[in-house]
Amino acid sequence: QSVLTQPPSVSGAPGQRVTISCTGSSSNLGANYDVHWYQQLPGTAPKLLIYANTNRPSGVPDRFSGSKSGISASLAITGLQAEDEAVYYCQTYESSLGGSLFGGGTKLTVL
Amino acid sequence: EVLLVESGGGLAQPGRSLRLSCAASGFTFDDYAMHWVRQSPGQGLEWVSGISWNSASIGYADSVKGRFTISRDNAKNSLYLHMNSLRPEDTALYYCTKSPTLTNVRFDPWGQGTLVTVSS
């Protein structure tokens, strides 16, 4: 079964830097498919945060950055703010599924 | 402004059917693949189904294959999800979203979702 693995939770104090990992396999991230990241604030729809591994849509602060290498990807958030408290999902294309695959989500708590 | 507005959710008994709709505006609808993604209460995101711009390519999650049918009407800028043989585990908020292609799954934006509850 195809899986994208994320840590269930991360936390950090305001101003600190946190990273969220996303590990896939040879049939998704390892097959050179892009990873995308979404932020879901409480009670709202997901919002695209990072696309194609490293790119920020217009309006997303440069405190958010993404990287990808092989079957792994990560999202980094610097200068943590209270408003960053949300659930973050990684996502890619899974060839064996013929569709999209999401990670399980990581809840970020700003202490 | 790009808008995706879902409708058609509600309460259904197990084994019954529902049809979800998604009305799109603010972009050239037939330039994009479209998808349904669901989120069960308190859970993560699950891709349900996707359809290419011309309906030539369609994909389903294993959990809904054979029960759900995705379709689109480019003349009406609309996406649909026909859900048959509903199960309690289909209870979720169903989102509509678009991507450049079926394999470039950059989902942006998302609708507000429509809630489906399957219960007797």
Boltz contact constraints between the chains, C-beta under 6 A:
constraints:
  - contact:
      token1: [A, 36]
      token2: [B, 106]
      max_distance: 6.0
  - contact:
      token1: [A, 45]
      token2: [B, 110]
      max_distance: 6.0
  - contact:
      token1: [A, 45]
      token2: [B, 112]
      max_distance: 6.0
  - contact:
      token1: [A, 46]
      token2: [B, 110]
      max_distance: 6.0
  - contact:
      token1: [A, 48]
      token2: [B, 108]
      max_distance: 6.0
  - contact:
      token1: [A, 51]
      token2: [B, 106]
      max_distance: 6.0
  - contact:
      token1: [A, 89]
      token2: [B, 45]
      max_distance: 6.0
  - contact:
      token1: [A, 93]
      token2: [B, 103]
      max_distance: 6.0
  - contact:
      token1: [A, 93]
      token2: [B, 105]
      max_distance: 6.0
  - contact:
      token1: [A, 98]
      token2: [B, 59]
      max_distance: 6.0
  - contact:
      token1: [A, 99]
      token2: [B, 47]
      max_distance: 6.0
  - contact:
      token1: [A, 99]
      token2: [B, 50]
      max_distance: 6.0
  - contact:
      token1: [A, 99]
      token2: [B, 59]
      max_distance: 6.0
  - contact:
      token1: [A, 100]
      token2: [B, 47]
      max_distance: 6.0
  - contact:
      token1: [A, 100]
      token2: [B, 105]
      max_distance: 6.0
  - contact:
      token1: [A, 102]
      token2: [B, 45]
      max_distance: 6.0
  - contact:
      token1: [A, 104]
      token2: [B, 44]
      max_distance: 6.0
  - contact:
      token1: [A, 105]
      token2: [B, 44]
      max_distance: 6.0
